[in-house]
Amino acid sequence: MRPDPERHRIVEATRRACIEAALQGYEDASLAGLCREGAWEAAVGAMQRLDPEAPLPGDPFGGEPGATAPRLERAGGEIRSRWSSGG
């Protein structure tokens, strides 16, 4: 199968949008005082509410390329520390 650059661009932009929605949902829920399980449910809910008509991150016609990576790194550390500390 030959690589399809357009398909790759769409899949990558969709993946970034899901990550961004999950990070934002988790962060918002954590700041609101929800437990880890509640924050995870909020993250999943945020992905379920993604607007299919909204511009995708990394899309040359909308979004902010590279905006997800720093937040992903910060959130990953925060999530790891919460899980390891049990709270």
N, C-alpha and C positions, 0 to 999 in steps of 0.2 A: 504494500500500500504506500503510495506516494504522500509525503507530508503536504498538508493543505494549510498555508499560512493564514488564510481568512478564518478557517475553522479554529485554528490554534488561538488566534486573537480573540475570537468570541468566547471560547472556553476559558481562557485566561482572564478576560475581563469579568466574566460571570463568577469565576472563582474568587476574584478580588472583591466583588460586590458582596458575595456571601460572607466572606471573612470580615469585611468592614461592618456589615449589618450585625453579625454575631458579636464582634468586639464592642460595638456601641450598645447593643442590647445588654450584654453582660456588665459593662461598665455602669450603665444607667441603673440597672437593677442592684448592683453592689452598692452604689452610692445611696440608693434608696433604702438600704438596710436589709435586702433580701439575703437569705442563706445561699450557699453555693448551688444547691439544687434549684432554688427559685431563680437565681441568676442564670443558670444554664437553661432553664425553661424560657426565660425572657430572651436569651440569645437565639434559641431555636425559633421562638415566635417572631423575632425581628427578621430572620431569614425568610420565614413564611410570608411576611408582609412586604417583601421586596416588590417594588413597582416595576413591572416588566417594561414600562415605557420610559423609565428614568434613565439618564445617561449612566453608563458603566464606568467605574474607575479605570483609568488606563486607556479609555477610548479616545481617539484623537478628536472626536467631536463633542466631548464632554468628560466630566470627572477630573480628578487631579492625579496624574500618574505619580506613583511612588508614595502617596499619602498613607497607604496601608502599612507598609513595612515597619516604620518606627513604632506605630501603635501596636502592631502584632508582637514585636519584640518586648515592649513594656508589659503588655497584657500577659504574655507567656510567662514572664518572670513573676508577675503578681499571682497568676493562677497557680503556678508551681508552689509558691510560698504559702498560699492559702491551703492547698491540699496537703502539703507536708506538715503544716502546723495544726491541721485539723479544724480550722475555722476560717 
